[in-house]
Amino acid sequence: MSSNVFKIKDRATHDEVISQSKEHPTVINVSNSSLPICKKFTPEYASLAERWQSGGIKFFELDFNNETSMLFKFSPNQLPVTVLMVGDRWCKTVMGANMKNLEDTLSQLSKEAN
C-alpha cells in the first residue's frame, strides 16, 4: 500500500477519520485482503491515491475482517466498496472495482470540496 493511503485498523481510528472528513475530502476503500478482486484492486487504489495526492484528498483503507466488520454494513460479496465524503454535506459510495466510476466520482468529490 502506498504511503498516500492510511490504514484504518479499529473503531477509534475510523471515528477520527470520519470526524476529520469535515476538514478535508476523504476516501475510504473497504476491502478484504483475502478476496482476489480486492487483492487486484488494492494496488490500483494506491496508484489512484498517488495521482490525486495533490488535490487535498485524504485516502484510507479498511480491511473488512472480524474486527472491523461492524464499522461498515456491507457483505464480503459486495467488496471492494469505496466511500467518498466531504463532511456531512456530500457522500457517495462506489461499489466494486470499477476504476473509471471511481475516477469520475473523485472528480465530483473535488468539485464538491471546492
A tleap script that builds the chain and sets N, CA, C and O, in Angstrom:
source leaprc.protein.ff14SB
mol = sequence {
  NMET SER SER ASN VAL PHE LYS ILE LYS ASP
  ARG ALA THR HIE ASP GLU VAL ILE SER GLN
  SER LYS GLU HIE PRO THR VAL ILE ASN VAL
  SER ASN SER SER LEU PRO ILE CYS LYS LYS
  PHE THR PRO GLU TYR ALA SER LEU ALA GLU
  ARG TRP GLN SER GLY GLY ILE LYS PHE PHE
  GLU LEU ASP PHE ASN ASN GLU THR SER MET
  LEU PHE LYS PHE SER PRO ASN GLN LEU PRO
  VAL THR VAL LEU MET VAL GLY ASP ARG TRP
  CYS LYS THR VAL MET GLY ALA ASN MET LYS
  ASN LEU GLU ASP THR LEU SER GLN LEU SER
  LYS GLU ALA CASN
}
set mol.1.N position { 0.845 -1.182 0.000 }
set mol.1.CA position { 0.000 0.000 0.000 }
set mol.1.C position { 0.879 1.230 0.000 }
set mol.1.O position { 1.895 1.285 0.693 }
set mol.2.N position { 0.496 2.175 -0.751 }
set mol.2.CA position { 1.229 3.436 -0.882 }
set mol.2.C position { 1.233 4.205 0.431 }
set mol.2.O position { 0.334 4.050 1.258 }
set mol.3.N position { 2.250 5.032 0.612 }
set mol.3.CA position { 2.286 5.870 1.804 }
set mol.3.C position { 1.202 6.946 1.752 }
set mol.3.O position { 0.964 7.637 2.742 }
set mol.4.N position { 0.542 7.090 0.593 }
set mol.4.CA position { -0.553 8.047 0.453 }
set mol.4.C position { -1.872 7.468 0.968 }
set mol.4.O position { -2.869 8.185 1.056 }
set mol.5.N position { -1.883 6.195 1.303 }
set mol.5.CA position { -3.087 5.527 1.798 }
set mol.5.C position { -2.830 5.086 3.232 }
set mol.5.O position { -1.875 4.361 3.512 }
set mol.6.N position { -3.692 5.533 4.132 }
set mol.6.CA position { -3.529 5.229 5.546 }
set mol.6.C position { -4.523 4.145 5.953 }
set mol.6.O position { -5.656 4.118 5.471 }
set mol.7.N position { -4.100 3.270 6.826 }
set mol.7.CA position { -4.930 2.138 7.250 }
set mol.7.C position { -5.820 2.514 8.426 }
set mol.7.O position { -5.404 3.203 9.357 }
set mol.8.N position { -7.049 2.043 8.352 }
set mol.8.CA position { -7.982 2.129 9.463 }
set mol.8.C position { -8.032 0.731 10.065 }
set mol.8.O position { -8.486 -0.214 9.419 }
set mol.9.N position { -7.565 0.604 11.305 }
set mol.9.CA position { -7.454 -0.718 11.913 }
set mol.9.C position { -8.434 -0.963 13.049 }
set mol.9.O position { -8.596 -2.095 13.503 }
set mol.10.N position { -9.097 0.112 13.513 }
set mol.10.CA position { -10.002 -0.060 14.649 }
set mol.10.C position { -11.039 1.059 14.663 }
set mol.10.O position { -10.971 1.998 13.870 }
set mol.11.N position { -11.989 0.942 15.567 }
set mol.11.CA position { -13.087 1.918 15.654 }
set mol.11.C position { -12.577 3.314 15.971 }
set mol.11.O position { -13.079 4.286 15.406 }
set mol.12.N position { -11.603 3.444 16.850 }
set mol.12.CA position { -11.105 4.771 17.220 }
set mol.12.C position { -10.520 5.494 16.004 }
set mol.12.O position { -10.790 6.676 15.791 }
set mol.13.N position { -9.726 4.786 15.215 }
set mol.13.CA position { -9.159 5.394 14.006 }
set mol.13.C position { -10.264 5.726 13.016 }
set mol.13.O position { -10.250 6.797 12.409 }
set mol.14.N position { -11.217 4.824 12.849 }
set mol.14.CA position { -12.351 5.050 11.961 }
set mol.14.C position { -13.102 6.321 12.362 }
set mol.14.O position { -13.385 7.173 11.519 }
set mol.15.N position { -13.420 6.443 13.644 }
set mol.15.CA position { -14.171 7.600 14.123 }
set mol.15.C position { -13.387 8.898 13.923 }
set mol.15.O position { -13.966 9.935 13.602 }
set mol.16.N position { -12.072 8.833 14.114 }
set mol.16.CA position { -11.233 10.014 13.897 }
set mol.16.C position { -11.232 10.417 12.412 }
set mol.16.O position { -11.318 11.601 12.088 }
set mol.17.N position { -11.134 9.433 11.524 }
set mol.17.CA position { -11.155 9.704 10.083 }
set mol.17.C position { -12.477 10.351 9.690 }
set mol.17.O position { -12.491 11.336 8.952 }
set mol.18.N position { -13.577 9.809 10.172 }
set mol.18.CA position { -14.899 10.364 9.850 }
set mol.18.C position { -15.015 11.788 10.390 }
set mol.18.O position { -15.528 12.673 9.705 }
set mol.19.N position { -14.548 12.005 11.591 }
set mol.19.CA position { -14.597 13.344 12.179 }
set mol.19.C position { -13.767 14.337 11.366 }
set mol.19.O position { -14.201 15.468 11.146 }
set mol.20.N position { -12.600 13.933 10.926 }
set mol.20.CA position { -11.718 14.819 10.174 }
set mol.20.C position { -12.181 15.032 8.733 }
set mol.20.O position { -11.673 15.919 8.047 }
set mol.21.N position { -13.130 14.235 8.270 }
set mol.21.CA position { -13.634 14.417 6.899 }
set mol.21.C position { -14.357 15.754 6.763 }
set mol.21.O position { -14.602 16.212 5.647 }
set mol.22.N position { -14.696 16.378 7.875 }
set mol.22.CA position { -15.311 17.708 7.827 }
set mol.22.C position { -14.290 18.758 7.411 }
set mol.22.O position { -14.655 19.818 6.904 }
set mol.23.N position { -13.001 18.461 7.627 }
set mol.23.CA position { -11.932 19.396 7.302 }
set mol.23.C position { -11.358 19.194 5.901 }
set mol.23.O position { -10.831 20.134 5.306 }
set mol.24.N position { -11.457 17.981 5.375 }
set mol.24.CA position { -10.898 17.696 4.052 }
set mol.24.C position { -11.649 16.532 3.414 }
set mol.24.O position { -12.177 15.672 4.118 }
set mol.25.N position { -11.698 16.502 2.078 }
set mol.25.CA position { -12.343 15.389 1.379 }
set mol.25.C position { -11.653 14.073 1.756 }
set mol.25.O position { -10.431 14.012 1.890 }
set mol.26.N position { -12.450 13.042 1.920 }
set mol.26.CA position { -11.952 11.759 2.403 }
set mol.26.C position { -12.472 10.623 1.537 }
set mol.26.O position { -13.632 10.615 1.124 }
set mol.27.N position { -11.589 9.662 1.270 }
set mol.27.CA position { -11.954 8.464 0.515 }
set mol.27.C position { -11.532 7.253 1.342 }
set mol.27.O position { -10.388 7.159 1.786 }
set mol.28.N position { -12.473 6.327 1.543 }
set mol.28.CA position { -12.182 5.106 2.293 }
set mol.28.C position { -12.492 3.903 1.405 }
set mol.28.O position { -13.625 3.717 0.961 }
set mol.29.N position { -11.471 3.098 1.158 }
set mol.29.CA position { -11.648 1.856 0.420 }
set mol.29.C position { -11.837 0.737 1.439 }
set mol.29.O position { -10.957 0.479 2.261 }
set mol.30.N position { -12.981 0.081 1.377 }
set mol.30.CA position { -13.279 -1.052 2.247 }
set mol.30.C position { -13.080 -2.304 1.414 }
set mol.30.O position { -13.770 -2.512 0.417 }
set mol.31.N position { -12.132 -3.140 1.827 }
set mol.31.CA position { -11.823 -4.344 1.058 }
set mol.31.C position { -11.520 -5.488 2.018 }
set mol.31.O position { -11.530 -5.314 3.237 }
set mol.32.N position { -11.254 -6.641 1.455 }
set mol.32.CA position { -10.858 -7.797 2.250 }
set mol.32.C position { -9.649 -8.408 1.567 }
set mol.32.O position { -9.735 -8.881 0.433 }
set mol.33.N position { -8.532 -8.396 2.257 }
set mol.33.CA position { -7.268 -8.820 1.657 }
set mol.33.C position { -7.242 -10.278 1.220 }
set mol.33.O position { -6.326 -10.682 0.504 }
set mol.34.N position { -8.215 -11.071 1.627 }
set mol.34.CA position { -8.240 -12.471 1.207 }
set mol.34.C position { -9.020 -12.685 -0.090 }
set mol.34.O position { -8.955 -13.767 -0.673 }
set mol.35.N position { -9.756 -11.669 -0.549 }
set mol.35.CA position { -10.540 -11.809 -1.781 }
set mol.35.C position { -9.700 -11.430 -3.002 }
set mol.35.O position { -9.056 -10.382 -3.005 }
set mol.36.N position { -9.701 -12.278 -4.044 }
set mol.36.CA position { -8.900 -11.988 -5.241 }
set mol.36.C position { -9.203 -10.624 -5.870 }
set mol.36.O position { -8.278 -9.921 -6.276 }
set mol.37.N position { -10.473 -10.242 -5.956 }
set mol.37.CA position { -10.820 -8.955 -6.565 }
set mol.37.C position { -10.226 -7.803 -5.763 }
set mol.37.O position { -9.779 -6.810 -6.337 }
set mol.38.N position { -10.219 -7.932 -4.440 }
set mol.38.CA position { -9.654 -6.882 -3.586 }
set mol.38.C position { -8.137 -6.851 -3.697 }
set mol.38.O position { -7.540 -5.774 -3.703 }
set mol.39.N position { -7.504 -8.021 -3.785 }
set mol.39.CA position { -6.049 -8.073 -3.969 }
set mol.39.C position { -5.649 -7.357 -5.246 }
set mol.39.O position { -4.637 -6.656 -5.280 }
set mol.40.N position { -6.433 -7.530 -6.288 }
set mol.40.CA position { -6.150 -6.883 -7.571 }
set mol.40.C position { -6.420 -5.379 -7.493 }
set mol.40.O position { -5.670 -4.586 -8.062 }
set mol.41.N position { -7.480 -4.985 -6.795 }
set mol.41.CA position { -7.886 -3.587 -6.738 }
set mol.41.C position { -6.990 -2.740 -5.832 }
set mol.41.O position { -6.809 -1.552 -6.099 }
set mol.42.N position { -6.432 -3.311 -4.784 }
set mol.42.CA position { -5.652 -2.553 -3.802 }
set mol.42.C position { -4.502 -1.767 -4.438 }
set mol.42.O position { -4.360 -0.582 -4.135 }
set mol.43.N position { -3.677 -2.361 -5.302 }
set mol.43.CA position { -2.608 -1.558 -5.921 }
set mol.43.C position { -3.149 -0.483 -6.868 }
set mol.43.O position { -2.544 0.579 -7.011 }
set mol.44.N position { -4.276 -0.754 -7.507 }
set mol.44.CA position { -4.903 0.253 -8.373 }
set mol.44.C position { -5.383 1.439 -7.536 }
set mol.44.O position { -5.242 2.592 -7.943 }
set mol.45.N position { -5.945 1.149 -6.373 }
set mol.45.CA position { -6.395 2.194 -5.452 }
set mol.45.C position { -5.204 3.021 -4.966 }
set mol.45.O position { -5.284 4.247 -4.896 }
set mol.46.N position { -4.101 2.350 -4.630 }
set mol.46.CA position { -2.888 3.049 -4.193 }
set mol.46.C position { -2.365 3.969 -5.287 }
set mol.46.O position { -1.931 5.086 -5.007 }
set mol.47.N position { -2.405 3.509 -6.518 }
set mol.47.CA position { -1.977 4.327 -7.652 }
set mol.47.C position { -2.887 5.536 -7.824 }
set mol.47.O position { -2.421 6.642 -8.097 }
set mol.48.N position { -4.179 5.318 -7.664 }
set mol.48.CA position { -5.153 6.406 -7.739 }
set mol.48.C position { -4.869 7.453 -6.653 }
set mol.48.O position { -4.899 8.654 -6.922 }
set mol.49.N position { -4.597 6.999 -5.444 }
set mol.49.CA position { -4.277 7.911 -4.336 }
set mol.49.C position { -3.030 8.725 -4.656 }
set mol.49.O position { -2.965 9.916 -4.350 }
set mol.50.N position { -2.057 8.095 -5.260 }
set mol.50.CA position { -0.826 8.805 -5.617 }
set mol.50.C position { -1.098 9.883 -6.672 }
set mol.50.O position { -0.559 10.987 -6.594 }
set mol.51.N position { -1.932 9.553 -7.649 }
set mol.51.CA position { -2.263 10.525 -8.703 }
set mol.51.C position { -3.053 11.711 -8.159 }
set mol.51.O position { -2.913 12.823 -8.668 }
set mol.52.N position { -3.872 11.499 -7.144 }
set mol.52.CA position { -4.735 12.551 -6.603 }
set mol.52.C position { -4.169 13.204 -5.348 }
set mol.52.O position { -4.848 14.028 -4.735 }
set mol.53.N position { -2.951 12.862 -4.948 }
set mol.53.CA position { -2.401 13.350 -3.685 }
set mol.53.C position { -2.329 14.868 -3.598 }
set mol.53.O position { -2.429 15.422 -2.503 }
set mol.54.N position { -2.163 15.542 -4.702 }
set mol.54.CA position { -2.042 17.000 -4.653 }
set mol.54.C position { -3.403 17.693 -4.555 }
set mol.54.O position { -3.462 18.916 -4.425 }
set mol.55.N position { -4.479 16.939 -4.615 }
set mol.55.CA position { -5.816 17.526 -4.570 }
set mol.55.C position { -6.360 17.770 -3.181 }
set mol.55.O position { -7.511 18.183 -3.042 }
set mol.56.N position { -5.567 17.529 -2.141 }
set mol.56.CA position { -6.030 17.749 -0.776 }
set mol.56.C position { -6.975 16.677 -0.279 }
set mol.56.O position { -7.608 16.845 0.763 }
set mol.57.N position { -7.082 15.568 -1.013 }
set mol.57.CA position { -7.973 14.473 -0.632 }
set mol.57.C position { -7.174 13.464 0.190 }
set mol.57.O position { -6.054 13.109 -0.177 }
set mol.58.N position { -7.749 13.001 1.301 }
set mol.58.CA position { -7.111 12.003 2.151 }
set mol.58.C position { -7.652 10.620 1.791 }
set mol.58.O position { -8.862 10.431 1.671 }
set mol.59.N position { -6.752 9.661 1.620 }
set mol.59.CA position { -7.119 8.301 1.221 }
set mol.59.C position { -6.837 7.324 2.356 }
set mol.59.O position { -5.782 7.363 2.989 }
set mol.60.N position { -7.817 6.442 2.594 }
set mol.60.CA position { -7.712 5.452 3.655 }
set mol.60.C position { -8.146 4.092 3.120 }
set mol.60.O position { -8.833 3.988 2.104 }
set mol.61.N position { -7.721 3.050 3.840 }
set mol.61.CA position { -8.153 1.695 3.525 }
set mol.61.C position { -8.535 0.992 4.817 }
set mol.61.O position { -7.843 1.095 5.830 }
set mol.62.N position { -9.653 0.273 4.758 }
set mol.62.CA position { -10.097 -0.525 5.886 }
set mol.62.C position { -10.201 -1.961 5.415 }
set mol.62.O position { -10.948 -2.255 4.481 }
set mol.63.N position { -9.456 -2.868 6.054 }
set mol.63.CA position { -9.554 -4.283 5.729 }
set mol.63.C position { -10.766 -4.836 6.470 }
set mol.63.O position { -10.797 -4.865 7.700 }
set mol.64.N position { -11.753 -5.271 5.712 }
set mol.64.CA position { -13.018 -5.774 6.249 }
set mol.64.C position { -12.775 -7.175 6.791 }
set mol.64.O position { -12.631 -8.127 6.024 }
set mol.65.N position { -12.731 -7.301 8.123 }
set mol.65.CA position { -12.496 -8.599 8.748 }
set mol.65.C position { -13.340 -8.684 10.023 }
set mol.65.O position { -14.175 -7.816 10.278 }
set mol.66.N position { -13.123 -9.718 10.810 }
set mol.66.CA position { -13.936 -9.911 12.022 }
set mol.66.C position { -13.863 -8.725 12.981 }
set mol.66.O position { -14.838 -8.429 13.671 }
set mol.67.N position { -12.722 -8.047 13.030 }
set mol.67.CA position { -12.544 -6.952 13.977 }
set mol.67.C position { -13.084 -5.624 13.467 }
set mol.67.O position { -13.340 -4.721 14.264 }
set mol.68.N position { -13.262 -5.486 12.163 }
set mol.68.CA position { -13.700 -4.201 11.600 }
set mol.68.C position { -15.063 -4.269 10.915 }
set mol.68.O position { -15.587 -3.234 10.503 }
set mol.69.N position { -15.640 -5.436 10.786 }
set mol.69.CA position { -16.882 -5.587 10.021 }
set mol.69.C position { -18.038 -4.768 10.593 }
set mol.69.O position { -18.960 -4.412 9.859 }
set mol.70.N position { -18.002 -4.467 11.887 }
set mol.70.CA position { -19.086 -3.689 12.486 }
set mol.70.C position { -19.043 -2.215 12.088 }
set mol.70.O position { -20.000 -1.484 12.344 }
set mol.71.N position { -17.952 -1.764 11.467 }
set mol.71.CA position { -17.810 -0.361 11.090 }
set mol.71.C position { -18.532 -0.016 9.790 }
set mol.71.O position { -18.898 1.139 9.572 }
set mol.72.N position { -18.735 -1.000 8.937 }
set mol.72.CA position { -19.448 -0.792 7.674 }
set mol.72.C position { -20.440 -1.919 7.474 }
set mol.72.O position { -20.155 -3.068 7.814 }
set mol.73.N position { -21.593 -1.607 6.930 }
set mol.73.CA position { -22.660 -2.591 6.765 }
set mol.73.C position { -22.699 -3.147 5.344 }
set mol.73.O position { -23.701 -3.018 4.640 }
set mol.74.N position { -21.601 -3.764 4.938 }
set mol.74.CA position { -21.532 -4.405 3.638 }
set mol.74.C position { -21.267 -5.879 3.858 }
set mol.74.O position { -20.791 -6.282 4.919 }
set mol.75.N position { -21.573 -6.673 2.865 }
set mol.75.CA position { -21.227 -8.087 2.949 }
set mol.75.C position { -19.995 -8.331 2.083 }
set mol.75.O position { -19.743 -7.572 1.148 }
set mol.76.N position { -19.230 -9.368 2.374 }
set mol.76.CA position { -17.999 -9.612 1.629 }
set mol.76.C position { -18.186 -9.734 0.117 }
set mol.76.O position { -17.271 -9.406 -0.638 }
set mol.77.N position { -19.343 -10.197 -0.338 }
set mol.77.CA position { -19.531 -10.336 -1.788 }
set mol.77.C position { -19.754 -8.997 -2.480 }
set mol.77.O position { -19.833 -8.958 -3.708 }
set mol.78.N position { -19.859 -7.901 -1.735 }
set mol.78.CA position { -20.005 -6.566 -2.316 }
set mol.78.C position { -18.661 -5.845 -2.422 }
set mol.78.O position { -18.586 -4.780 -3.035 }
set mol.79.N position { -17.621 -6.394 -1.848 }
set mol.79.CA position { -16.332 -5.723 -1.776 }
set mol.79.C position { -15.572 -5.806 -3.091 }
set mol.79.O position { -15.765 -6.765 -3.839 }
set mol.80.N position { -14.725 -4.849 -3.398 }
set mol.80.CA position { -14.431 -3.663 -2.617 }
set mol.80.C position { -15.537 -2.615 -2.742 }
set mol.80.O position { -16.255 -2.559 -3.739 }
set mol.81.N position { -15.650 -1.801 -1.719 }
set mol.81.CA position { -16.580 -0.677 -1.686 }
set mol.81.C position { -15.746 0.555 -1.337 }
set mol.81.O position { -14.932 0.517 -0.414 }
set mol.82.N position { -15.948 1.633 -2.068 }
set mol.82.CA position { -15.209 2.860 -1.791 }
set mol.82.C position { -16.193 3.957 -1.438 }
set mol.82.O position { -17.130 4.234 -2.186 }
set mol.83.N position { -15.970 4.579 -0.285 }
set mol.83.CA position { -16.842 5.637 0.215 }
set mol.83.C position { -16.094 6.955 0.102 }
set mol.83.O position { -14.974 7.083 0.595 }
set mol.84.N position { -16.718 7.941 -0.553 }
set mol.84.CA position { -16.129 9.262 -0.723 }
set mol.84.C position { -17.006 10.263 0.006 }
set mol.84.O position { -18.231 10.213 -0.109 }
set mol.85.N position { -16.389 11.180 0.762 }
set mol.85.CA position { -17.201 12.107 1.537 }
set mol.85.C position { -16.504 13.439 1.753 }
set mol.85.O position { -15.278 13.544 1.758 }
set mol.86.N position { -17.344 14.452 1.933 }
set mol.86.CA position { -16.898 15.769 2.356 }
set mol.86.C position { -17.796 16.142 3.522 }
set mol.86.O position { -18.929 16.581 3.327 }
set mol.87.N position { -17.292 15.966 4.726 }
set mol.87.CA position { -18.053 16.298 5.920 }
set mol.87.C position { -19.430 15.670 5.928 }
set mol.87.O position { -19.607 14.522 5.522 }
set mol.88.N position { -20.405 16.437 6.393 }
set mol.88.CA position { -21.783 15.954 6.463 }
set mol.88.C position { -22.595 16.330 5.232 }
set mol.88.O position { -23.766 15.964 5.132 }
set mol.89.N position { -21.993 17.054 4.297 }
set mol.89.CA position { -22.800 17.603 3.208 }
set mol.89.C position { -22.809 16.780 1.924 }
set mol.89.O position { -23.685 16.979 1.082 }
set mol.90.N position { -21.846 15.848 1.747 }
set mol.90.CA position { -21.801 15.097 0.496 }
set mol.90.C position { -21.141 13.754 0.748 }
set mol.90.O position { -20.108 13.671 1.412 }
set mol.91.N position { -21.745 12.705 0.213 }
set mol.91.CA position { -21.181 11.368 0.351 }
set mol.91.C position { -21.662 10.509 -0.808 }
set mol.91.O position { -22.818 10.599 -1.222 }
set mol.92.N position { -20.778 9.683 -1.324 }
set mol.92.CA position { -21.155 8.762 -2.397 }
set mol.92.C position { -20.383 7.466 -2.201 }
set mol.92.O position { -19.243 7.469 -1.737 }
set mol.93.N position { -21.022 6.362 -2.563 }
set mol.93.CA position { -20.413 5.044 -2.458 }
set mol.93.C position { -20.256 4.455 -3.849 }
set mol.93.O position { -21.186 4.478 -4.655 }
set mol.94.N position { -19.070 3.927 -4.122 }
set mol.94.CA position { -18.796 3.254 -5.389 }
set mol.94.C position { -18.620 1.775 -5.076 }
set mol.94.O position { -17.730 1.392 -4.317 }
set mol.95.N position { -19.465 0.961 -5.660 }
set mol.95.CA position { -19.426 -0.482 -5.417 }
set mol.95.C position { -18.549 -1.157 -6.468 }
set mol.95.O position { -18.612 -0.826 -7.652 }
set mol.96.N position { -17.740 -2.096 -6.024 }
set mol.96.CA position { -16.937 -2.891 -6.937 }
set mol.96.C position { -15.619 -2.225 -7.304 }
set mol.96.O position { -15.268 -1.163 -6.790 }
set mol.97.N position { -14.907 -2.878 -8.203 }
set mol.97.CA position { -13.559 -2.452 -8.587 }
set mol.97.C position { -13.568 -1.678 -9.899 }
set mol.97.O position { -12.690 -1.871 -10.740 }
set mol.98.N position { -14.547 -0.811 -10.077 }
set mol.98.CA position { -14.688 -0.042 -11.300 }
set mol.98.C position { -13.878 1.256 -11.199 }
set mol.98.O position { -14.349 2.254 -10.653 }
set mol.99.N position { -12.660 1.223 -11.731 }
set mol.99.CA position { -11.764 2.367 -11.600 }
set mol.99.C position { -12.293 3.597 -12.338 }
set mol.99.O position { -12.116 4.716 -11.857 }
set mol.100.N position { -12.931 3.421 -13.479 }
set mol.100.CA position { -13.487 4.567 -14.233 }
set mol.100.C position { -14.556 5.269 -13.391 }
set mol.100.O position { -14.558 6.495 -13.279 }
set mol.101.N position { -15.453 4.497 -12.809 }
set mol.101.CA position { -16.504 5.057 -11.966 }
set mol.101.C position { -15.894 5.777 -10.759 }
set mol.101.O position { -16.371 6.840 -10.362 }
set mol.102.N position { -14.853 5.205 -10.184 }
set mol.102.CA position { -14.202 5.825 -9.042 }
set mol.102.C position { -13.523 7.134 -9.440 }
set mol.102.O position { -13.607 8.119 -8.706 }
set mol.103.N position { -12.856 7.157 -10.583 }
set mol.103.CA position { -12.220 8.392 -11.079 }
set mol.103.C position { -13.274 9.484 -11.299 }
set mol.103.O position { -13.069 10.635 -10.912 }
set mol.104.N position { -14.396 9.122 -11.919 }
set mol.104.CA position { -15.474 10.093 -12.148 }
set mol.104.C position { -16.010 10.638 -10.829 }
set mol.104.O position { -16.284 11.832 -10.711 }
set mol.105.N position { -16.159 9.770 -9.848 }
set mol.105.CA position { -16.683 10.179 -8.552 }
set mol.105.C position { -15.667 11.053 -7.809 }
set mol.105.O position { -16.054 11.971 -7.086 }
set mol.106.N position { -14.383 10.776 -7.981 }
set mol.106.CA position { -13.348 11.629 -7.392 }
set mol.106.C position { -13.410 13.036 -7.979 }
set mol.106.O position { -13.191 14.017 -7.268 }
set mol.107.N position { -13.703 13.135 -9.255 }
set mol.107.CA position { -13.865 14.453 -9.873 }
set mol.107.C position { -15.040 15.196 -9.226 }
set mol.107.O position { -14.949 16.392 -8.951 }
set mol.108.N position { -16.142 14.476 -8.986 }
set mol.108.CA position { -17.304 15.087 -8.310 }
set mol.108.C position { -16.929 15.507 -6.889 }
set mol.108.O position { -17.315 16.584 -6.435 }
set mol.109.N position { -16.180 14.660 -6.193 }
set mol.109.CA position { -15.738 14.970 -4.842 }
set mol.109.C position { -14.895 16.233 -4.825 }
set mol.109.O position { -15.074 17.097 -3.966 }
set mol.110.N position { -13.989 16.336 -5.759 }
set mol.110.CA position { -13.121 17.507 -5.848 }
set mol.110.C position { -13.932 18.784 -6.071 }
set mol.110.O position { -13.665 19.812 -5.449 }
set mol.111.N position { -14.913 18.712 -6.953 }
set mol.111.CA position { -15.779 19.884 -7.210 }
set mol.111.C position { -16.580 20.242 -5.968 }
set mol.111.O position { -16.704 21.417 -5.621 }
set mol.112.N position { -17.120 19.242 -5.304 }
set mol.112.CA position { -17.933 19.482 -4.107 }
set mol.112.C position { -17.087 20.078 -2.982 }
set mol.112.O position { -17.570 20.908 -2.212 }
set mol.113.N position { -15.838 19.658 -2.891 }
set mol.113.CA position { -14.950 20.167 -1.836 }
set mol.113.C position { -14.636 21.636 -2.023 }
set mol.113.O position { -14.376 22.349 -1.053 }
set mol.114.N position { -14.659 22.098 -3.283 }
set mol.114.CA position { -14.373 23.498 -3.565 }
set mol.114.C position { -15.657 24.261 -3.542 }
set mol.114.O position { -15.658 25.474 -3.755 }
savepdb mol mol.pdb
quit
